[in-house]
Amino acid sequence: PPALKCRSAQQRAFLTNATLGLTAALIGGFSGTGIHMLTNAMRKVPLSRAPWNHVGYFIVGAWAGNKYVALEKKLLMDVNEIRADKGMPPLVGSGYWVKYSTPSE
């Protein structure tokens, strides 16, 4: 994004991680709430039945979304360790559609 160009590398990394975490939490939260509403619709009960479950599923979905981000970072570190053992260059994040690439690309 253009707003990130004028910042230092450390600030860009912090903003990127914060944005990624917030996005993952919101997507996970809305997915959790959507799953609860879908199950209510399939059972043909009112969608707003037990509304506290909407909040609970949102929180669980947000936690799962953030856990996925941490799991993906750990997986990248493990892959880079395996690649280092084989004498291959590490994968680096690109931030584009192809998320990981070798540094020479």
C-alpha positions, 0 to 999 in steps of 0.5 A: 500500500502507498501509505507504507512506503514512507515508513521504516522497515520496522514500522512497515513490519509492525503494521503488516503484522497488525493488519494481518492479525486483525484481518484474520480475527475478523474473517475467523469471527465472521466465519464462526458467526456464519457457521452458527447461523447456518446451522440454525437455518439448517435446523429451521429454527430462528437465526437469532435463537441463543444469541449468546452463541453468536458472540461465542462462535465469533470469539472462537473463530477470531481465536482460530484465525489468529492461531492459523497465522501463528501456525503459518509462520511456524510452518514457514520457519520449519520449511526454511530450516529444512531448506537450509539443511539441504543447502537451498535458499530460504523462502521469503514473504512477498506480500503479493498473490504468490505469498512465498518465493525464493530470494533470487526470484 
